[in-house]
Amino acid sequence: MVDFKKWNFNILVFILCYLLKLCHGLGPPKLEEQPPEEVWFQANTISSPHNKFSLKCSASGDPEIFEWRKNDEPFDPDGKRVVWLKPSQSGTILFLDPQPQDQGYYQCFISNIFGTAVSTRVNVRQGVLDHFPPRKLRVINVDEGDSLTLNCDAPYGMPKPSIFWLYRSKNEMLVFESIKREHIALDPDGKLHFATVSAFDGRENLIYECAATSPAMQGEYRAGDHVQLVVEPVTSK
């Protein structure tokens, strides 16, 4: 004799498991990528016409609607100066021709029928980094074994620029590499300190170049002062 109660219970369990399988993973989108709290950019100019920046925003969980707000008002990319990087697939937007009016607070919203994921509120700001004033090559005479400090007067920048130093060829003016040696250190103010100067530091074809960079430069930098060391060898008595 068939036990209908047990049979009905098994069908009910099967249906519940099937529905749970269908609903597994469903819910509001989950953010996977969002912009940092602060983004700097350089506005396009005649002398620098290729600046651009992006605001990233993507999510998992079957996202359906991508939206941005700027200063708490709806913001719609115009498709020319500001575009969707992957329309209908991602909320990331790309600013192809940044201008001062692009400054403001932006926020990304990604939605589906179950809810909405909201990104951090990002402050987009225009940055500035002036060029170094033109200066002649500085030649410094120093005794081998002495300590030495090279100063670098950074140009105006907003935000405050970061200073670093490079090796450069005197004749061909090619950049060799950034300076990484145990007896040479860079302090937070951009000064280059030699614990003890060696003859190797004063190679004839070697120039020390001070440079400045900024988050607004997006990997580029301003070349600055050039310094050459003339190292006098220690004479034995």
C-alpha positions in Angstrom: 0.0 0.0 0.0 1.4 3.4 -1.0 2.1 5.8 1.9 0.7 9.0 0.4 1.7 11.1 3.5 5.4 10.1 3.0 5.1 10.6 -0.8 3.7 14.1 -0.4 6.4 15.0 2.1 9.1 13.9 -0.3 7.6 15.9 -3.1 7.4 19.0 -0.8 11.1 18.5 0.2 12.0 18.2 -3.5 10.1 21.4 -4.4 11.7 23.4 -1.6 15.2 22.2 -2.6 14.5 23.2 -6.2 13.3 26.6 -5.2 16.3 27.1 -2.9 18.6 26.2 -5.8 16.9 28.7 -8.1 17.1 31.4 -5.4 20.7 30.7 -4.4 22.9 33.7 -5.0 20.0 36.0 -5.8 19.9 39.3 -3.9 21.0 42.9 -4.2 24.2 43.5 -6.2 27.5 43.2 -4.3 30.2 45.9 -5.0 33.4 44.5 -6.4 35.1 47.7 -7.5 34.6 51.3 -6.4 36.6 54.5 -6.6 38.8 55.7 -3.7 37.5 58.5 -1.5 39.6 61.1 -3.4 40.5 61.3 -7.1 42.7 64.0 -8.6 42.8 65.0 -12.3 44.5 67.5 -14.6 42.2 69.6 -16.8 43.0 69.4 -20.6 44.8 72.3 -22.0 46.4 73.2 -25.4 49.8 72.1 -24.1 48.4 69.0 -22.4 45.4 67.8 -24.3 45.4 64.1 -23.5 44.6 64.0 -19.8 41.8 61.6 -18.7 40.6 59.7 -15.6 38.0 57.1 -14.7 35.7 56.4 -11.8 35.4 52.6 -11.3 32.3 50.9 -10.2 31.3 47.3 -10.7 29.3 44.6 -8.9 28.4 40.9 -8.9 24.9 39.5 -8.3 23.1 40.2 -11.5 23.3 44.0 -11.6 20.7 45.6 -13.9 20.8 49.4 -13.5 23.9 51.6 -13.2 23.6 55.2 -12.0 25.8 58.0 -10.8 25.0 61.1 -8.7 27.1 64.2 -8.5 26.7 66.5 -5.5 23.5 64.5 -4.8 22.0 65.2 -8.2 21.6 62.6 -11.0 24.6 62.6 -13.3 24.3 61.2 -16.8 27.5 60.8 -19.0 27.0 62.7 -22.2 28.6 60.0 -24.4 31.2 62.4 -25.7 33.3 64.0 -23.0 32.2 61.5 -20.3 31.4 57.9 -21.4 30.4 54.6 -19.9 33.4 52.2 -20.2 31.2 49.2 -20.7 27.6 50.2 -21.1 25.1 47.9 -19.4 27.9 45.8 -18.0 29.7 48.1 -15.6 29.2 51.3 -13.8 32.7 52.6 -14.6 32.7 56.0 -16.3 35.6 57.6 -18.2 36.3 61.3 -18.4 37.9 61.8 -21.8 38.2 65.6 -21.6 38.5 66.6 -17.9 37.5 70.2 -17.2 37.3 72.3 -13.9 33.5 71.8 -13.8 34.0 68.1 -13.3 35.0 68.7 -9.7 32.5 67.5 -7.1 31.3 64.6 -5.0 30.3 61.5 -7.0 28.6 58.3 -5.9 27.7 55.1 -7.9 24.5 53.1 -7.5 24.0 49.6 -8.9 20.5 48.0 -8.6 18.4 45.0 -9.4 14.9 43.9 -8.3 16.3 42.9 -4.9 18.0 46.1 -3.9 20.8 48.6 -4.5 24.5 48.6 -3.8 26.0 52.1 -3.1 29.7 53.0 -3.5 31.7 55.3 -1.3 31.3 59.0 -2.0 34.4 60.1 -4.0 35.7 63.7 -4.0 36.9 64.5 -7.5 39.4 67.4 -7.5 41.4 69.3 -10.0 45.1 69.1 -9.3 48.0 71.4 -10.4 51.7 70.9 -10.6 53.8 73.7 -12.0 57.0 73.3 -13.9 60.4 73.8 -12.3 61.9 77.2 -13.1 64.8 76.8 -15.6 68.2 76.6 -13.9 71.7 75.9 -15.1 73.5 72.7 -14.2 74.9 72.9 -10.7 78.4 71.5 -10.3 79.4 70.6 -6.7 82.9 69.7 -5.6 83.1 67.3 -2.7 85.9 65.2 -1.1 85.6 61.5 -1.2 84.3 60.1 2.1 82.5 63.3 3.1 78.8 63.5 3.7 76.6 65.6 1.3 73.0 66.8 1.0 71.4 67.9 -2.3 68.4 70.2 -1.9 65.4 70.3 -4.3 63.0 73.2 -4.4 59.8 71.7 -5.5 57.4 73.7 -7.7 53.9 74.7 -6.5 51.5 71.8 -6.6 48.0 70.9 -5.3 48.1 68.4 -3.7 51.6 68.7 -2.4 54.0 67.1 -4.9 56.3 64.2 -4.0 60.0 64.6 -4.7 62.4 61.9 -6.0 65.8 61.8 -7.7 67.0 60.1 -10.9 70.3 59.3 -12.5 70.6 60.9 -15.9 73.3 60.7 -18.7 75.0 64.0 -19.2 75.7 63.6 -22.9 72.6 61.9 -24.1 70.3 63.2 -21.4 68.7 59.7 -21.0 67.3 58.6 -17.6 69.2 55.6 -16.3 67.1 54.7 -13.2 65.9 55.9 -9.9 68.6 56.2 -7.2 68.7 53.2 -4.9 72.0 52.8 -3.1 72.6 51.9 0.6 74.6 55.1 1.3 72.1 57.5 -0.3 68.7 58.3 1.3 65.8 60.6 0.4 64.0 62.4 3.2 60.3 63.5 3.2 61.3 67.0 2.1 63.0 65.7 -1.1 66.6 66.2 0.1 69.1 63.6 -1.1 71.6 62.6 1.6 74.9 60.9 0.9 76.3 59.3 4.1 79.7 59.1 2.5 80.4 60.2 -1.0 82.3 57.6 -3.2 84.2 58.1 -6.4 81.5 56.1 -8.1 79.0 58.9 -7.2 81.0 61.4 -9.3 81.3 59.5 -12.6 82.0 61.9 -15.4 78.9 61.3 -17.4 76.5 61.2 -14.4 73.8 63.8 -13.6 71.5 63.8 -10.6 68.1 65.0 -11.6 65.5 66.2 -9.1 61.9 65.5 -10.1 58.4 66.1 -8.8 55.2 64.1 -9.2 51.6 64.2 -8.0 48.4 62.1 -7.9 47.0 64.5 -10.5 49.9 63.6 -12.9 48.8 59.9 -13.2 52.3 58.5 -13.5 54.0 61.5 -15.2 56.5 63.8 -13.5 58.1 67.2 -13.9 61.9 67.2 -14.4 63.8 69.7 -12.3 67.3 70.7 -11.2 70.4 68.9 -12.5 73.4 68.4 -10.4 76.9 67.0 -11.2 79.3 65.9 -8.5 83.0 66.3 -8.8 84.5 63.9 -6.3 88.1 64.8 -5.2 90.0 61.6 -4.3 91.5 61.2 -0.8 95.3 61.5 -1.0 97.3 59.3 1.4 99.9 61.1 3.5 
